[in-house]
Amino acid sequence: MALFGTDPLDELLVPDGTHAQEHDLVTDGDVIVASQSAVEFGVRGGNVIAGERVEFGGDIEADGDCRLDTWCDVAGNVLVGGDAYLGERAHIGGELRVAGNVDIGDDVQIDEGFEASGWIVIRNPMPTVVFLFVYLSQLLRIGEEDAAEELLEAVTDADDRENQPVLIPRGSRVGDDSWRVSTPGRIGDNCRLHGNIRAESLVVGRDNELFGSLRARQGITVGSGTDVAGNVTTRDGTVRIGPGTTVRGDVAGEFVEVHREATVEGAIRAGEEMSMVSEPVLDDAVVASPSEQTPADESGAGSTDTPADDSAATAVIEDAGADPPDARRADSPAPADETDGDRGDDTEGSAVVEPDGEGTDADGPGVERAEGSTGDTDPGDDETDVEALVDSAPKPETADPQDTE
């Protein structure tokens, strides 16, 4: 149902294997030209369909059907292997030869006459889209839903076709000198085209020969093995040049990414950043800039930073089966330069998480401290402790003086 969801002519599409020869654009698939466009050379393909007021500067050779809408103008001959449909006021500067039937509208002008092997009907042929709607409505009215579904799949599913069609959007000018469109453009693989290509954005496939320059407003991507005999420039977007690509002119853009195996014979100008990449530019993987790449020690591997929480680090080491860094044996002396200011909270650094969830003293099991004693002593309290010991010592019994008397 892509016909009703999106516009099939919202971009320039040149399929794989399309060649621009001396006077014609040759392709294995169909050629579809939207209304008010100008094709300065002839076309050769399967089916040729043109909208209103389309101009062709050469001959049309269609292996299948040829449908020209109203006010179309063909400077050369029209040779059709199937059926031909000519809208009213269409003009053919040469000869019309049709192997099938001919459906001609009013005021059609054919300068050198026509020849048809089938029926010749002079009337106003129905436009293609209207014909499809009428045909589908009749199929649905008589209950042929399966036939209507097959017709829609045959018209809209381009993936099932053997060859993609050439799509030229509305209001375009295509010729040997330039290709000018106001929509995005895509060029397939193994193509050979003449003229400078201008589009909103451009994606060029692999192993192409382009005898002209590429210019876009948003961005340009050139695949591997492509030879561009001109400049590759964009106003605000990013230019990506793939491996094995040769650009015989300049490359300019806001951001420029050139593959290490690409060749640029001209100058490279970047408004923001220029970088050398090693990944293919047409793959799905996006090449991240150095600032966007994930650091190697993000997960903690190879990191030399000290954890902010000593208790968290102690718990991790305890789970691994190693001795915690802050737990000492009872007979090991404490460092002489350890102070409260360096340690912070004593309990936070000395508590060790046991498997049962209870905390034990850092001095180890089986070691008890005297009641009221702390890990830190004050030198000024020595005299008080001596006096307390003297007062608590038992006094010897002395005889009463009265008894001695």
Secondary structure, 3 states (H helix, E strand, C coil): CHHHHCCCCCCEEECCCCEECCCEEECCCCEEECCCCEECCEEEECCEEECCCCEECCCEEECCCEEECCCCEECCCEEECCCEEECCCCEECCCEEECCCEEECCCCEECCCEEECCCEEECCCCCHHHHHHHHHHHHHHCCCHHHHHHHHHHHHCHHHCCCCCEEECCCCEECCCEEECCCCEEECCCCEEECEEEECCEEECCCCEEECCEEECCCEEECCCCEECCCEEECCCEEEECCCCEECCCEEEEEEEEECCCEECCCEEEEEEEEEECCCCCCCCCCCCCCCCCCCCCCCCCCCCCCCCHHHHHHHHHHCCCCCCCCCCCCCCCCCCCCHHHHCCHHHHHCEECCCCCEECCCCCCCCCCCCCCCCCCHHHHHHHHHHHHHHCCCCCCCCHHHHC
